Amino acid sequence: MSKATEKELADLHAALTKAYQRELGKDDISPTLLTSVSNFLKHNGISCLPDEDEHMKSLKTAAENAMSFPFNPDEQPH
């Protein structure tokens, strides 16, 4: 069995990236797709800091606002 060439792997990587971009452009995005894209980015070393990117800062704020705790998470335990 022969191994794929570096070019074949690069072409496959590019095709997967384009497929993800197409799917993310649709109106109905599944949680499974988001998880898959997140893993793809993570495995390729793609990351950003929320404080350095306006989109990530907005996402972080929305996530924080969506969380509800039965206690104040900023309060120190007694």
matplotlib code that plots the C-alpha trace (Angstrom):
import matplotlib.pyplot as plt

x = [0.0, 1.4, 1.3, -0.3, 2.1, 2.4, 0.6, -2.3, -2.6, -2.4, -5.1, -7.3, -6.7, -7.7, -10.8, -11.9, -11.3, -13.4, -16.2, -16.3, -16.4, -19.4, -21.3, -20.6, -22.1, -25.5, -28.4, -28.8, -25.5, -25.5, -23.7, -21.9, -20.5, -19.3, -17.6, -15.9, -14.7, -13.5, -11.5, -10.1, -8.9, -7.5, -5.6, -4.1, -2.9, -5.4, -6.4, -6.9, -7.2, -10.7, -9.1, -7.3, -10.2, -13.5, -15.5, -14.1, -14.6, -18.3, -18.7, -17.1, -19.4, -22.5, -21.4, -20.8, -24.3, -25.9, -24.5, -26.7, -25.4, -27.4, -24.6, -22.2, -19.2, -17.1, -17.8, -15.2, -16.5, -16.8]
y = [0.0, 3.3, 6.4, 9.7, 12.3, 15.6, 17.3, 14.9, 15.5, 19.3, 19.1, 17.1, 19.6, 22.5, 20.6, 20.0, 23.7, 24.8, 22.3, 23.7, 27.2, 26.4, 24.7, 27.5, 29.9, 28.2, 29.4, 26.1, 25.0, 21.9, 21.6, 18.6, 20.7, 23.4, 20.7, 19.3, 22.7, 23.5, 20.3, 21.0, 24.4, 23.0, 20.2, 22.7, 25.0, 27.8, 29.9, 33.4, 35.3, 36.8, 40.1, 40.5, 39.8, 41.7, 38.7, 36.5, 39.2, 39.4, 35.6, 35.5, 38.2, 36.4, 33.1, 34.8, 36.4, 33.1, 31.4, 31.4, 30.2, 29.5, 31.4, 34.3, 32.7, 35.8, 35.4, 33.6, 30.6, 31.0]
z = [0.0, -1.0, 1.1, 0.0, -1.3, 0.5, -2.4, -2.2, 1.5, 1.0, -1.7, 0.7, 3.5, 1.1, -0.1, 3.6, 4.4, 1.4, 2.4, 5.9, 4.6, 2.3, 5.2, 7.6, 5.0, 5.2, 7.5, 9.4, 11.1, 13.2, 16.5, 15.1, 12.2, 14.7, 16.8, 13.7, 12.6, 16.1, 16.1, 12.7, 13.8, 17.0, 15.2, 12.8, 15.6, 14.8, 17.9, 19.0, 22.2, 22.9, 24.1, 20.7, 18.3, 18.3, 17.1, 19.8, 22.4, 21.4, 21.5, 24.9, 26.2, 24.8, 26.4, 29.7, 29.5, 28.6, 31.7, 34.8, 38.1, 41.3, 43.0, 42.4, 40.7, 41.6, 45.3, 47.5, 49.4, 53.1]

ax = plt.figure().add_subplot(projection="3d")
ax.plot(x, y, z, "-o")
ax.set_aspect("equal")
plt.show()
